[in-house]
Structure formats: structure tokens, C-alpha cells
Amino acid sequence: MYNFFTMKFPKVKKAVIAAAGMGARFLPATKAMPKEMLPIIDKPVIQYIVEECVRAGIEDIIIVTGWHKRTIEDHFDYPFELEKRLREAGKDKEAEEVRAIAELANFIYVRQKGPYGNGTPILNAESVVGDAPFVALWSDELITSPVPRLESMFELWQETGKANMSCLRIEDPVKLAKYGVCDIEPESLPGKPNVFKLKRLVEKPAPGTAPSNLAALGSYVLPPTIFKHLRETPTGKNDELWLVDAITRMMKEDEVYAVEIVNGTYHDSGSKLGYLQTVVEFALKHPEVKDEFRKFLKNLDV
């Protein structure tokens, strides 16, 4: 609801993280372990996303899971026995680290039900989100940048109350063809050179046919009206419910913006190659291992 006293819209305090996928590309590793729990150095993938949300001011983390994802719930639970044993062993630093995970936010878990597609986990969170703005994220996509993506997206929401999505420039037309591409107005929003009004989203355009080189990746700030559009959106490709189709319906009633994450780096840990690349990139920045790991890479005989 619009706040006439501050002339701003309410802060985004809720995040919905879709984490119900099977992780088939990582079988057999994901036969018993969720793909979201695959480690990047010393943290599972999903923890990086949760920590990003918390840094941006999120208080409620709603994780939409499936029957095979109990490990995620256990990871963010309060580890009483583990903490006790660590302290008895004199490992207070480690005890504080595992306890802090449970205190990052208020964690809420929803079991996914309904048709396949990335719109379904968002719709499943409706009763928990309620009448509030929220950010939707995928559990295996990370974007790192000098200015955090959620900071830019949340700022735009508070000023305009408009839905928006994080985007990156992809120069290679072959790589660009793997993503949803933004068809945008040529001029940016006044005073915001990295924000563009969205005209439409073109899903996986053939090389050379994309309306721009701006790919929609990773996260979406959405008003609660998106739930109505998700309910009214028929299943599309592969008989799945797609979030982009619901956003397209929403655009007929209200503006949606593309927020370019300037100098951002996209980490897709949902594919084998992307996961390996992410591990290497993060290892080269990790304070405990970066120096020795860099030496190791330089000495590889490949």
C-alpha cells in the first residue's frame, strides 16, 4: 500500500526461493542430496543466496521445497547437538558459525504442488507472502557485482512501487539465446542509467534475432498482484506454468522495469560447467584458500 507520508512504497522484507527442482543434471550426486546443498568451498549454494537476501534487509525467507529437500531445512535449523559437541571440543569459532546460520532470518518452508514450471513455486508461496511485495530468486543462480543487485532492485521498488527484474548484458549472441531477453525502451529511466522500461520478454531468441543484449537473470521484485496473474495464466511450453508468462500478463496493467546489474558476474551453479566455474571463481577470492589455490592452478600441467 502506498505511504503518502513518506512518498515511498514499503520495504521488501520477504524472499521466495524456489528450491523444489530434481537436480537431474547432477545425478547421481543429487540422488540423496539436494542440488541446492552442493558446496561452493565451505557453504552450500543456497546459503549464499540466503545471505545475500539478509544483507539486503530481508527478514522472512520462504523456501519452496519438495519431498527430497529435507536437508535444506536441517541446514538452516538450530543445531543444538552439533553446537554442544563443538564447544566441548573447544571449537567455539565453528560453533558460532553453525549457530549463526539458524539466526540469519525467519525460515518458512512450503512444499511445492501443482504443475511443473518456475511459476508454480512462486504461486505456492502466496499464503505466506500475503499482501506484501517480495523478491523471487532461483536457488542455483548467483550474481555478484560491485553494487549488490538487490540493493538496486529494492531501491527502485521503494521509489516507484513497480515490479522489476535483474538483468545482465551478454555480448555473445549464442550465449544470449539461452535466456529470456528484454525488449526495452531505448531511453533509461531519468536519473537511473541502468533502469529501463520493459516492453516484453523474448524467451530464448535465435541468435541474431534478440531485441537487445540484456538478459533477465536471477531475481524478480514483485507486487502481490502477481499471484492473480499466475492463477490466470495457462500452462505454456511443455505444459508448465512460467513466471515470465504471468509477468507478461501483468505488464498489460502496470509497468515492469529491467534493472541492469552493471559489471555483474552471473554464476549458474545449476549446470555442471557453471558449477565448476563458480567453485573456481569463489575459491580465488576465499581468504583461507585463494593464495594456495592460485598457485595450484598455475602449476597444473594441462
Residue pairs with C-beta under 8 A, 6 or more apart in sequence:
1 10
1 131
2 9
2 161
3 9
3 10
8 158
8 159
9 133
9 157
9 158
9 159
9 160
9 161
10 132
10 133
10 158
11 57
11 154
11 158
12 56
12 57
12 58
12 133
12 134
12 135
12 154
12 157
12 221
13 57
13 58
13 59
13 60
13 132
14 58
14 59
14 60
14 62
14 128
14 129
14 132
14 133
14 134
14 135
15 53
15 58
15 60
15 61
15 62
15 134
15 135
15 136
15 137
16 62
16 64
16 121
16 122
16 125
16 129
16 134
16 135
16 136
16 137
17 46
17 49
17 50
17 53
17 61
17 62
17 63
17 64
17 136
17 137
17 138
17 139
18 64
18 118
18 121
18 122
18 136
18 137
18 138
18 139
19 34
19 36
19 46
19 63
19 64
19 65
19 69
19 72
19 121
19 139
20 64
20 65
20 66
20 69
20 111
20 112
20 121
21 35
21 66
21 139
21 140
21 270
22 30
22 66
22 68
23 30
23 34
23 35
23 36
23 270
24 30
25 35
25 270
25 271
25 272
26 35
26 38
26 272
26 275
29 38
30 38
33 71
34 68
34 69
34 71
34 72
35 45
35 139
35 140
35 270
36 44
36 45
36 46
36 69
36 72
36 139
36 140
37 44
37 45
37 46
37 71
37 72
37 75
38 44
38 45
38 269
38 275
39 45
40 48
40 269
40 278
40 279
40 282
41 279
41 282
41 283
41 286
41 289
42 286
44 75
45 139
45 140
45 142
45 269
46 63
46 72
46 75
46 139
47 75
47 101
48 142
49 137
49 139
49 142
50 61
50 76
50 104
50 105
51 104
52 142
52 148
52 150
53 61
53 105
53 135
53 137
53 150
54 61
54 104
54 105
55 148
55 150
56 148
56 150
56 151
56 154
57 154
58 105
58 135
59 105
59 106
60 105
60 106
60 108
60 128
61 76
61 104
61 105
61 106
61 107
61 108
62 108
62 109
62 110
62 125
62 128
62 129
62 134
63 72
63 73
63 107
63 108
63 109
63 110
63 139
64 109
64 110
64 111
64 112
64 121
64 122
64 124
64 125
65 72
65 73
65 109
65 110
65 111
65 112
66 111
66 112
67 111
72 109
73 107
73 109
75 101
76 101
76 102
76 104
76 107
77 102
78 99
78 102
79 98
79 99
79 101
79 102
82 95
82 98
83 95
83 98
83 99
86 92
86 94
86 95
86 98
87 95
108 128
110 121
110 124
110 125
110 128
111 124
112 120
112 121
112 124
113 120
113 124
114 120
114 123
114 124
114 241
115 235
115 239
115 240
115 241
116 238
116 239
116 240
116 241
117 235
117 236
117 238
117 240
117 241
117 242
117 243
118 138
118 240
118 241
118 242
118 243
119 230
119 233
119 240
119 241
119 242
119 243
119 245
119 246
120 240
120 241
122 136
122 222
122 226
122 227
122 230
122 243
123 227
123 230
123 231
123 241
125 134
126 224
126 227
129 224
129 227
130 224
131 224
132 224
133 157
133 221
133 222
133 223
133 224
134 221
134 222
134 224
135 150
135 153
135 154
135 219
135 220
135 221
135 222
136 219
136 220
136 222
136 243
137 218
137 219
137 220
138 218
138 219
138 270
140 268
140 269
140 270
141 217
141 218
141 266
141 267
141 268
141 269
141 270
142 218
142 266
142 267
142 269
142 278
143 149
143 166
143 168
143 217
143 218
143 219
143 261
143 264
143 265
143 266
143 267
144 264
144 265
144 267
145 261
145 262
145 263
145 264
145 265
146 262
146 263
147 261
147 262
149 166
149 218
149 219
149 259
149 261
149 264
150 219
152 166
152 194
152 259
152 261
153 164
153 165
153 166
153 219
153 221
153 259
154 221
156 162
156 164
156 192
156 195
156 221
156 257
156 259
157 163
157 164
157 221
160 255
160 257
161 223
162 254
162 255
162 256
162 257
163 220
163 221
163 222
163 223
163 226
163 247
163 250
163 254
163 255
163 256
163 257
164 195
164 220
164 221
164 256
164 257
164 258
164 259
165 198
165 216
165 219
165 220
165 221
165 247
165 256
165 257
165 258
165 259
166 216
166 217
166 218
166 219
166 220
166 259
166 261
166 264
167 182
167 214
167 215
167 216
167 217
167 258
167 259
167 260
167 261
168 214
168 215
168 217
168 260
168 261
168 264
168 266
169 213
169 214
169 215
169 260
170 176
170 179
170 213
170 214
170 215
171 213
173 207
173 208
173 210
173 213
174 207
176 205
176 207
176 210
176 213
176 215
177 204
177 205
177 206
177 207
177 210
178 204
179 204
179 215
179 216
179 217
180 201
180 202
180 203
180 204
180 215
180 216
180 244
181 201
181 202
181 203
181 205
181 210
181 211
181 212
181 213
181 214
181 215
181 216
182 196
182 198
182 201
182 202
182 211
182 212
182 214
182 215
182 216
182 258
183 198
183 199
183 200
183 201
183 202
183 211
183 212
184 196
184 197
184 198
184 199
184 211
184 212
184 214
184 258
185 196
185 197
185 199
187 196
188 194
188 195
188 196
189 195
189 196
189 197
189 257
194 259
194 260
194 261
194 262
195 257
195 258
195 259
195 260
196 214
196 257
196 258
196 260
197 255
197 256
197 257
197 258
198 251
198 255
198 256
198 257
198 258
200 211
200 248
200 251
201 216
201 244
201 247
201 248
202 210
202 211
203 237
203 244
205 211
214 258
214 260
216 244
216 258
217 266
218 266
220 243
220 247
223 254
225 250
225 253
225 254
226 246
226 247
226 250
229 246
229 247
229 249
229 250
230 241
230 243
230 246
232 249
233 241
233 242
233 245
233 246
233 249
234 245
235 241
236 242
236 245
247 256
250 256
265 281
267 274
267 277
267 278
267 281
267 282
268 274
268 275
268 278
269 275
269 278
280 297
283 289
283 290
283 293
284 290
284 293
284 294
286 293
